[in-house]
Amino acid sequence: MQYLKLNDGTEIPQFGLGVFMVPDGDKTYNAVKDALQIGIRHIDTAHAYQNERSVGRAVKDSGIPREEIWITTKLWPSEYGKGKTSDGIDKMLKRLDTDYIDLLLLHQQFGDYIGAWSDMQKAVKSGKVKSIGLSNFESERLEEVLNFAEIKPSILQVECHPYYQQNALKKRLAPYGIKLESWYPIGHGDKALLNEPVLKQIGKKYGKTSVQVILRWHIQEENIIFPKSTNPVHIKENFNIFDFKLTEEDMNKIRALDKNERYFKMTLEEQERNLGRWKPED
Ligand SMILES: NC(=O)c1ccc[n+]([C@@H]2O[C@H](COP(=O)([O-])OP(=O)(O)OC[C@H]3O[C@@H](n4cnc5c(N)ncnc54)[C@H](OP(=O)(O)O)[C@@H]3O)[C@@H](O)[C@H]2O)c1
């Protein structure tokens, strides 16, 4: 397992398991248990995924000391605001059945994110949260939080994969030492991406699949990744990327796939209208 040092001094496992769209209950529980069993030590969930309880249960039942596992979760805009966010964090700790959260993110760039950030800073000071960061803050709201923040975000989680490599955003993050986390790291499983001939050619050299080549590319680009899978064979395959290294020539071939094109095309207005699509949990 490789770790990256964050701007707050903590060390995050660069590879994890994401559980977006995985139903609460056996599906999430088994995926997290399978991942932990093969040595993965980082789980990425969110209140909005509505599976924090199963993540917490799998972590507990794994028997692995809590401090060896990195748990990231995310607050939804309905819980943003001074006081309100502190309550939201306490509820998360209960759902996850843990004393602290390793990384807490603001999931979306809407609502009273400044009030929420104040409460998140308090949670860091009281030990309920170790690191704080943002997700999907790609507009000028990123700089607004940076200007306000006493504790700077350590992470920005955004869509990032070979078709959308986020080079401009990385330049904005560099002065603050903020690390980029990639969502849709393998394009949400998009067949066009996974069948790219150049990825297959590179994979052939190392005896690796296109998915493994993409994930290895992320690792060498210093992106933090947590591909989602509920299939134990895929979970194993995805984690099996630390025994080979892409050459600079390979890296450049993958860099050349960048189309600066997202899969997720909803406008900010559409996203804002969609915020109430699920019912927050207790
Ligand atoms: N902050 C945000 O707004 C945001 C948004 C989206 C995602 N995320 C985070 O990022 C994580 C990853 O994103 P994602 O789950 O949407 O997309 P992803 O990891 O890019 O792709 C997941 C898809 O790829 C398939 N897959 C996984 N491993 C495979 C393999 N070895 N071979 C072939 N197919 C494979 C999965 O199916 P199987 O289950 O069948 O393997 C699933 O359909 C999420 O789980 C979540 O934690 C965050």
The ligand as a Tripos MOL2 file, in Angstrom:
@<TRIPOS>MOLECULE
LIG
   48    52     1     0     0
SMALL
NO_CHARGES

@<TRIPOS>ATOM
      1 N1        -17.8050   13.0140   -4.7730 N.am      1 LIG1
      2 C1        -18.6390   12.6680   -5.7160 C.2       1 LIG1
      3 O1        -19.5240   13.4260   -6.1280 O.2       1 LIG1
      4 C2        -18.5150   11.3030   -6.3200 C.ar      1 LIG1
      5 C3        -19.2140   10.9710   -7.4910 C.ar      1 LIG1
      6 C4        -19.0620    9.6830   -8.0150 C.ar      1 LIG1
      7 C5        -18.2360    8.7690   -7.3740 C.ar      1 LIG1
      8 N2        -17.5800    9.1020   -6.2230 N.ar      1 LIG1
      9 C6        -16.6940    8.1340   -5.5090 C.3       1 LIG1
     10 O2        -15.8160    7.5400   -6.4520 O.3       1 LIG1
     11 C7        -15.9680    6.1170   -6.4150 C.3       1 LIG1
     12 C8        -15.6800    5.5300   -7.7550 C.3       1 LIG1
     13 O3        -16.5690    6.0440   -8.7500 O.3       1 LIG1
     14 P1        -17.6800    5.1560   -9.4580 P.3       1 LIG1
     15 O4        -18.0390    4.0540   -8.5620 O.co2     1 LIG1
     16 O5        -18.8250    5.9700   -9.8350 O.co2     1 LIG1
     17 O6        -16.9720    4.7010  -10.8080 O.3       1 LIG1
     18 P2        -15.6880    3.8130  -11.1570 P.3       1 LIG1
     19 O7        -15.0020    3.3270   -9.9380 O.co2     1 LIG1
     20 O8        -14.9190    4.5700  -12.1760 O.co2     1 LIG1
     21 O9        -16.3620    2.5760  -11.9190 O.3       1 LIG1
     22 C9        -17.1710    1.6450  -11.2680 C.3       1 LIG1
     23 C10       -17.7300    0.6720  -12.3210 C.3       1 LIG1
     24 O10       -16.6590   -0.0730  -12.9000 O.3       1 LIG1
     25 C11       -16.8990   -1.4790  -12.7340 C.3       1 LIG1
     26 N3        -15.6070   -2.1130  -12.4390 N.ar      1 LIG1
     27 C12       -14.8690   -2.0140  -11.3110 C.ar      1 LIG1
     28 N4        -13.7430   -2.7210  -11.4080 N.ar      1 LIG1
     29 C13       -13.7530   -3.2910  -12.6280 C.ar      1 LIG1
     30 C14       -12.8650   -4.1560  -13.3150 C.ar      1 LIG1
     31 N5        -11.7220   -4.5570  -12.7520 N.pl3     1 LIG1
     32 N6        -13.1960   -4.5350  -14.5770 N.ar      1 LIG1
     33 C15       -14.3440   -4.1280  -15.1710 C.ar      1 LIG1
     34 N7        -15.2410   -3.3290  -14.5650 N.ar      1 LIG1
     35 C16       -14.9420   -2.9100  -13.3020 C.ar      1 LIG1
     36 C17       -17.8690   -1.5970  -11.5790 C.3       1 LIG1
     37 O11       -18.6780   -2.7420  -11.6920 O.3       1 LIG1
     38 P3        -18.5740   -4.0070  -10.6530 P.3       1 LIG1
     39 O12       -19.1500   -3.5450   -9.3360 O.co2     1 LIG1
     40 O13       -19.4150   -5.0360  -11.3200 O.co2     1 LIG1
     41 O14       -17.1390   -4.3960  -10.5510 O.co2     1 LIG1
     42 C18       -18.6950   -0.3320  -11.7390 C.3       1 LIG1
     43 O15       -19.7160   -0.5360  -12.6790 O.3       1 LIG1
     44 C19       -17.4140    5.9520   -5.9270 C.3       1 LIG1
     45 O16       -17.7140    4.6460   -5.4870 O.3       1 LIG1
     46 C20       -17.4690    6.9880   -4.8510 C.3       1 LIG1
     47 O17       -16.8250    6.5390   -3.6870 O.3       1 LIG1
     48 C21       -17.7080   10.3640   -5.7050 C.ar      1 LIG1
@<TRIPOS>BOND
     1     1     2 1
     2     2     3 2
     3     2     4 1
     4     4     5 ar
     5     4    48 ar
     6     5     6 ar
     7     6     7 ar
     8     7     8 ar
     9     8     9 1
    10     8    48 ar
    11     9    10 1
    12     9    46 1
    13    10    11 1
    14    11    12 1
    15    11    44 1
    16    12    13 1
    17    13    14 1
    18    14    15 2
    19    14    16 1
    20    14    17 1
    21    17    18 1
    22    18    19 2
    23    18    20 1
    24    18    21 1
    25    21    22 1
    26    22    23 1
    27    23    24 1
    28    23    42 1
    29    24    25 1
    30    25    26 1
    31    25    36 1
    32    26    27 ar
    33    26    35 ar
    34    27    28 ar
    35    28    29 ar
    36    29    30 ar
    37    29    35 ar
    38    30    31 1
    39    30    32 ar
    40    32    33 ar
    41    33    34 ar
    42    34    35 ar
    43    36    37 1
    44    36    42 1
    45    37    38 1
    46    38    39 2
    47    38    40 1
    48    38    41 1
    49    42    43 1
    50    44    45 1
    51    44    46 1
    52    46    47 1
@<TRIPOS>SUBSTRUCTURE
     1 LIG1         1 GROUP 0 **** ****
